Amino acid sequence: MARIYMVRHGKAAASFGESADPGLDDLGRQQAEGAARTLSKLSPMKLLTSPLRRARETSLPLAALWKRDAAVENAVAEIPSPHGLGLAERAEWLRGFMQGSWHGASPDLATWREACVAALVAQKEDVVVFSHFIAINVAAGSALGDDRVILYPPDNGSITILETDGTRLHLLERGAQADTKVN
């Protein structure tokens, strides 16, 4: 079985409704350092990251400690929003979508969800994955057979631990939960 350590990116310098691809703010960089300190106690392993700046920047401290680069994995990127939405509309759409289940998701979103789960299930060795709020919930939901979009609010810099046997995901430990709304 391969163990998967899913790290939610550190706090972004802008919210989902303010910027399409913000980097980390000062607190986010501290959270990335904290996750790196926690994970550095493990043996170095494969690193994967969402292509978005906040996830890539969160991967940097651990990559530096382990002297290896994080490979970009598009399947663990942020949930795609419907085409044509402005940033403010995008945030409103996400708030509404998070209240529901995947049962009513569009074909594009269902495909994104399936690709995210498939990329994680396909891992053959232990890996650290730097990802996002919804993608972590997708993994947890798949592991638990729960169709809700949001099962819990993983905090920035938190580490959720799963395993894969090559056919499905198993949730071992939820990461620390956020006190505030998603940003």
C-alpha positions, 0 to 999 in steps of 0.5 A: 500500500502507498501512503499519501500525505495530502497537504493543503496549501498555505494561506494564499495572498488573495481569496478564490474570488480575488485572484485566479492564481495567488501565491502565499502570504506571510502566514502561508509561508509559515504554514508551509514551513510548519508542514515541511518540519512535520513531514521532514521527520519521514523518509524522503519520498516523491513530491507532487504539487498542483500547478497553482502557485499557492500549492507550488510555493507550499511545496518548496520548503519540504523540497529544499529539505529533501533536495528534490523537486515536486512534480506538477500533477494537474489532477490535484489542482483546484476545482475548475469553475464554470467558464465565463465567470468573473472572480466574484461570480466564481466565489459565489458559485463555489460557495453554493456548490460546496453546500451540495453533493457530487450527484448534481455536478456537471459532467466537467466537474464529475470528470475532474473529480474522477481524475483527481481520485484516479491520480491518487489511487494510481500512486505506487509509492509513498508520496506527499501531494500539495493540493487544495481544499476541495481536492482533499475533500474529494479524496476523503469523500472517495475513501469514505464513500461520501458524496458530499462536496465538503466533509470537513474544512482542512486548514491551510498547511494541514496534512491529511493522510490516506492510503491506496491499495491500487483500487481505492483510497483509505482515509487514515487521518484527517488534517487539522480543521480550519476555523474560518471560511475557505480562501 
